[in-house]
């Protein structure tokens, strides 16, 4: 049990991963949507997503060519408590608010515009 708690805390001990968890609260997003909302490279976002999945905080769901990530339905009490803490603590962060607004924007919600065959990752700085 202590090993699982350590894995959860290490996964959540990163600002970008906390931002991803908050961004996914309303529902699952495709990797490219997360990339676009955060303005990070695809490889950086994928690395963060794999850490969150390994800790049991996220679930991935392949849909055709794309993979969607969402908050896991945790069965362990430690994971539920950690997600509750994240909801509480990161709720009023301006970066989190901006990430969620970007993720909810029509541009990002529109799958073909960000996941099309000629889509390119555009880096943006806050």
C-alpha positions in Angstrom: 0.0 0.0 0.0 2.9 2.4 0.8 4.4 1.7 -2.6 1.2 2.6 -4.4 0.9 5.8 -2.4 4.4 6.7 -3.3 3.7 6.1 -7.0 0.6 8.3 -6.9 2.4 11.1 -5.1 5.3 11.1 -7.5 3.0 11.1 -10.5 1.1 14.1 -9.1 4.3 16.0 -8.0 4.6 17.8 -11.3 2.9 21.0 -12.3 2.2 19.8 -15.9 0.7 16.6 -14.7 -1.5 18.4 -12.3 -2.6 20.7 -15.1 -3.5 17.6 -17.2 -5.5 16.1 -14.4 -7.5 19.3 -14.0 -8.0 19.6 -17.7 -9.4 16.1 -18.0 -11.9 16.5 -15.2 -14.8 17.5 -17.5 -14.1 14.5 -19.7 -11.6 12.6 -21.9 -9.5 14.4 -24.5 -7.3 13.1 -27.4 -3.6 13.5 -27.0 -3.4 16.1 -29.7 -6.1 18.2 -27.9 -4.0 18.1 -24.8 -0.9 19.0 -26.7 -2.7 22.0 -28.3 -4.2 23.2 -25.0 -0.9 23.0 -23.1 1.3 24.3 -26.0 3.8 21.5 -25.3 5.4 19.0 -27.6 3.7 15.7 -28.3 6.6 13.7 -26.8 6.5 15.7 -23.5 2.7 15.3 -23.2 2.9 11.6 -23.9 5.6 11.2 -21.3 3.4 12.9 -18.7 0.4 10.8 -19.7 2.3 7.6 -19.4 3.4 8.5 -15.9 -0.2 9.3 -14.9 -1.5 6.1 -16.5 1.2 4.0 -14.7 0.1 5.5 -11.4 -3.5 4.5 -12.1 -4.7 8.1 -12.3 -5.6 8.1 -16.0 -7.1 5.6 -18.4 -6.4 5.5 -22.1 -9.0 4.5 -24.7 -7.9 3.9 -28.4 -10.5 5.3 -30.8 -9.5 4.6 -34.4 -6.1 6.4 -35.0 -6.3 8.4 -31.8 -6.0 7.7 -28.1 -8.2 9.5 -25.6 -7.2 10.0 -22.0 -9.5 10.5 -19.1 -9.5 10.3 -15.3 -9.4 6.7 -14.2 -12.2 5.2 -12.2 -9.9 4.4 -9.3 -10.7 1.5 -7.2 -8.1 2.3 -4.5 -8.8 4.8 -1.8 -5.4 6.5 -2.1 -6.1 7.4 -5.7 -9.6 8.8 -4.8 -8.1 10.9 -2.0 -5.3 12.2 -4.3 -7.7 13.2 -7.0 -9.9 15.0 -4.4 -6.8 16.9 -3.2 -6.0 17.9 -6.8 -9.5 19.1 -7.4 -9.3 21.2 -4.2 -5.8 22.6 -4.5 -5.5 23.4 -8.2 -9.0 24.8 -8.6 -8.1 28.4 -8.6 -4.9 28.4 -10.5 -4.8 30.8 -13.5 -2.8 28.3 -15.6 -5.4 25.6 -14.9 -8.2 28.0 -15.8 -6.5 28.9 -19.1 -5.8 25.2 -19.9 -9.4 24.3 -19.3 -10.6 27.2 -21.5 -8.3 26.2 -24.3 -9.4 22.5 -24.0 -13.0 23.6 -24.1 -12.5 25.8 -27.1 -14.1 24.8 -30.4 -10.8 24.8 -32.1 -9.5 22.0 -29.8 -12.8 20.2 -29.4 -13.0 19.9 -33.2 -11.0 16.7 -33.7 -10.2 17.1 -37.5 -8.6 20.5 -36.9 -6.0 19.2 -34.5 -5.7 15.5 -35.4 -5.9 15.7 -39.2 -3.3 14.0 -41.3 -1.4 17.3 -41.9 -1.8 18.6 -38.3 1.3 20.2 -36.9 2.0 20.9 -33.3 2.1 24.7 -32.8 4.0 25.8 -29.7 2.4 28.6 -27.8 3.7 30.4 -24.8 1.4 31.6 -22.1 
